[in-house]
Amino acid sequence: MMFFFELKLNRLVKLNFVYSFAFMEKFILKLAQQRNPEVPFADYRAELTAQKMDDSALKTLFDKIQPSQKKHNSEIQFTACVLLLFSPKSILLSEKVENGVCLAIKNSLGVNQQSASYRIKVAREVYQVDRVFKHLVDGFVKEVKDE
């Protein structure tokens, strides 16, 4: 009985810590906005907002890029575009991929889970390092968003 109580107490302490951390992050953002009014925080927030998973946008993107193993970097470009559209925090901030995005990449490219995860990892790295690749991906995403 005592062990069960300690386990519940430990969980409660961890939840309190997570809540306090999230609360603190909110105040840090508020302070940053007050001290730096020239920084467009709303634009950053909009850029990090993901679209809902949409099969038509996914198909349009697939048709524009036409990814295949024979076409250099096309599968990585497609993966980066999908991440930027449907899970921007994962490619811009290297956070966890949102639910369903990895599955969509897996099904679209016809690869297994491990290969899809590898393509996501490579797409993140190349997007952050290669300016030309970033420009191409941003262009594809802009075209799909405008349609």
C-alpha positions, -999 to +999 in steps of 0.1 A: +000+000+000+028+024+009+046+017-025+014+026-044+011+059-025+047+068-032+042+059-069+012+082-071+031+109-052+060+107-077+036+110-106+020+140-091+054+157-085+063+151-121+030+165-134+035+196-113+070+201-127+058+197-163+030+222-156+054+247-139+078+244-168+050+251-194+038+280-173+073+294-171+078+291-209+046+312-214+061+340-192+094+338-209+077+344-242+057+372-228+088+389-214+106+384-247+077+401-265+077+430-241+115+436-244+117+431-281+086+446-297+103+448-331+105+410-334+075+397-353+065+369-328+031+365-346+049+356-378+069+330-361+038+316-344+021+314-378+051+297-394+051+270-367+014+263-371+007+231-389-020+224-415-044+195-409-034+164-428-049+168-462-048+141-489-054+165-517-024+187-507-003+156-502-012+144-537-006+178-553+028+179-536+036+143-548+026+153-584+048+184-584+079+167-571+073+132-585+097+115-560+115+083-570+148+066-562+161+074-596+156+111-593+183+127-571+170+141-537+134+139-548+123+117-520+141+139-494+125+170-510+091+154-508+097+145-472+109+180-463+078+195-479+054+172-461+072+181-428+071+218-435+033+217-443+020+192-418+046+193-390+067+225-392+080+222-356+097+189-365+117+204-393+123+239-380+129+231-344+139+194-346+109+183-324+090+151-326+070+146-358+032+150-354+009+121-356+002+107-390+029+125-409+054+097-408+026+073-419+017+096-448+053+097-459+056+060-456+025+053-477+033+080-503+068+068-510+060+031-506+087+024-480+088+008-446+087+027-412+125+026-407+131+041-442+105+068-437+121+078-403+155+079-420+142+102-447+127+125-421+161+126-403+180+134-435+153+160-446+157+179-413+195+179-417+196+190-453+169+216-449+189+233-421+222+232-439+216+235-477+203+269-488+194+257-523+175+227-510+157+250-485+147+274-512+133+246-534+113+231-505+100+266-495+089+272-531+071+239-534+053+245-501+043+280-511+029+267-544+008+241-526-004+266-500-015+291-527-036+265-546 
